[in-house]
Amino acid sequence: LSSYQILVISDFLRQSLKFGALPVNEINAKYTKQHSWI
């Protein structure tokens, strides 16, 4: 993993915790649109 990917993954995990009420697939869809490497 590149350092950029590690930062994005860390942010993804924080978002998942912050918005724990949201379905994971909804969060994944948002991040897939923002970060094409996923």
C-alpha positions as CSV (number, residue, x, y, z in Angstrom):
1,L,0.0,0.0,0.0
2,S,1.1,3.5,-0.7
3,S,1.1,6.1,2.1
4,Y,-1.9,7.8,0.3
5,Q,-3.9,4.6,0.4
6,I,-3.0,4.1,4.1
7,L,-4.3,7.6,4.8
8,V,-7.5,7.0,2.9
9,I,-8.1,3.7,4.7
10,S,-7.5,5.4,8.0
11,D,-10.0,8.1,7.1
12,F,-12.5,5.4,5.9
13,L,-12.2,3.7,9.3
14,R,-12.8,6.9,11.1
15,Q,-15.8,7.7,8.9
16,S,-17.2,4.2,9.5
17,L,-17.0,4.7,13.3
18,K,-18.4,8.2,13.1
19,F,-21.3,7.2,11.0
20,G,-21.8,3.8,12.5
21,A,-25.5,4.0,12.0
22,L,-25.1,4.0,8.2
23,P,-24.9,0.7,6.3
24,V,-21.4,-0.2,5.4
25,N,-22.3,-0.6,1.7
26,E,-23.6,3.0,1.7
27,I,-20.2,4.3,3.0
28,N,-18.4,2.0,0.5
29,A,-20.4,3.5,-2.3
30,K,-19.5,7.0,-1.3
31,Y,-15.8,6.2,-1.0
32,T,-15.7,4.3,-4.2
33,K,-16.9,7.4,-6.0
34,Q,-14.3,9.6,-4.3
35,H,-11.3,7.2,-4.5
36,S,-11.1,5.4,-7.8
37,W,-8.3,3.0,-6.5
38,I,-10.8,1.0,-4.4
